[in-house]
Amino acid sequence: MTYTVHEEHEAPPEDPKEVSRRWFLLKIGALFNVVVGIAIATPVVGYLLGPVRRKNFYNSWVSLGSLDQFPAGETRLATYVNPYRQPWDGATDNTACWVRHISGSSFQVFAINCAHLGCPVRWFPQSELFMCPCHGGVYYADGERASGPPERGLFQYQYKIVKSELHIYAGQMPTLANSASLRILNNTGSKGCGSCAG
């Protein structure tokens, strides 16, 4: 029996100037992964940094106009330009609210949205009621609930008077999340616990 011995030939060293198919596909795959990673990371980073970028918009006082536009004892519709707007918003960045001038420098500024499902309420001066056309919600002139499905009154904006102009805190729509407060019942002379009305 004869054995043949094969000499192993060593592969010639690769020329660093020559591009192999393996090297080329590896670089293309890495580049593709970087592009996909950036495409995924961009909206995530924008979402995480969004509140920091928009913080000044939420702390905005907006003028509704001169106090002369709101006669004492009347409720009028006013509009303002939403401080957090985008170029494509168009006419939708004009936000409406109801302004009730009680007397002197006392006002109530109501969000136009019903507290039930957000439909726009209308003011009826003859009956001095706000009425929601969607589900029949009714509110008194002071914004408190009168009847219908809403469980609370109209949401109110904070306001201040600056140089004979009425300004409202309009960075955020007033909702339960940012305007809820604890109300203490007047229970003087009643029996029972402090949270009971009777």
N, C-alpha and C positions, 0 to 999 in steps of 0.2 A: 504494500500500500504506500502510495506516495502522498505525501502531504504537500499541498501547495501553500506557500506562505504569500499572502498578499501584503504588500507594503501599504500602509495607510498613508495616504497623501494628505497633508494638512491643507486646509482651504486657504487660499491666498488672503491676506488681510484686506479688509474692505477699504476702498479708497474713500477718504472723507469727502472728497469733492464729488463723488458719484452719489446720486440720490436713488435709494432703493425703493421698491414699491411698498415694502413694510413701513419704512420711515415716512413716506408720503402719506399713507393712509392713517398712520398714527397721528400725524400733525393735523390732518383734516378732521379726524375725530375729536381731537382736543379743541380745535377751533370751534367746531359745532357745539360742543359741551359748554364752552365759554359763552357763546351767543345765546343758547337756551337759558343758561344760568342768569345772564343779564336780563333777558326778557321776562323771566319769572321774578327776579328780585326787584325790578323797577316798580311795579305796582304795590308790592309788599312794603317797600321802603316809603313810598308815597303815602300809603295808608297809615303807617306808623308815625310818620312825621307830619301828617295832615293837621292834627289838632294844634301843634306848635305853630305851623304856618298861619292858621286861621284864627288864632287866639285874639288878635286885634279886632277882627270883624265881629266877634261875639261881644266885645266890650264897646259897642257903638251907641252913642246917643245921636238920634236923628231928629231934625226939626220937622214939625208938621205945619209950620207957618206961624203967622202973627196971631196974637190972642184975639184980634178984632174979627178973625174968621169964625170964631166960636162964641156966639152971643150967650149970655148967661141964661140958664134955664132951658137951653136947647141941646139936642143931640145931633151932631153932624157927622157925615162920612168924610174921612180924610184919607189921603194916600201918601205913601213915602216910598222912596227907592230903597230896596233891600241893600244893606251895606255889604252883604256877601253875595255878589252877583258875578256872573260869567258873561263874556261877550255874546254868547248865543242865547241868553235868556230873553232878549227882546222885551216885549210888554209885560212878561210875567214877573219881572223884577219889581214892578209897581205893586206894593202890598197895601191893602186897605185896612182901616180900623175905624171904630166908632168913637167919637170924642163927645163926652157929656160934660158940659160946663155947668157945674152946680152953682157956684157963686164966687165972686172975687177971684182968688187964685186957687180955688178948689176944683179939680177936674177928676174925671174917671175916663180912662182910655181902654176900650175893650178890643180884644182880638175879634176879627169878623167871623171867626169859625165857631160853630156850635160845639159845645163841650161833649156832645154825644158822639158824632162821627165826623165832625169837621166841615159840614156843609156851611156855606155863608149865610149868616142871619141877616134879616132886614129889620129896619126900624120903622115902626108905624106910629107917627106922632099923635094920631087921633086917639088911639087906645093907650099910648105910652108903653108899648111893649115891643120887645125884640121877638121875632118869630122865625123859626127855621122851616123852610119849605120842604125839606126832605122827609122828616119823620114827626113833625108837629111839635117840636120843642118850643117852649115859650119862656121868656125871661122878662122880669120887671125892668123898669128904667134904670135901676141901680145895678143891673147885671145878675141879680139873684134868680135862681130857678123858680118859675111859676108853675109849669106843668110839662108833661110829656116825658119822653124817655131819658133826657139828660139827668144825671144824678147830682150835678153841681151847677153853679152859676158860670157865667162867661169868664174866660181868662182875662186878666187885666195886665196892661203894661205899666211899668214904673214910669213916672213922668217928673219933669222939673221945668221951671220957667227960667229962661235965660234971655235977658235983654228983650223983654216983651214978646218972646217966641216960646211956643210950647214944644218941648223936646221929650221924646220917649226913648226908653232903653230898648232898642230894636235889633240887637244882635242875634237874639234867639226868640222864637215864637214862645209866648208864655204857655206853659203846660204844667201838669201836675208834677213833673220831674223837677222843674226849677221854680215853682211858685207855691208848692204845698206848704202849709204852716199849721201849727197846732192851735186850735181855737179853744179857749177856756170858756165854759158856760158860766153864766151868772147864777149861782146857786144859793145866794144868801137867804137864810131862813128856811131852807128845805132840809128834809131829813134824808139820810142815806149817804152813800159814798160820794166823794168829790167829783167823780166822773158821771154820776147819774143826774138826770134833770129833775127827778122827783122823788 
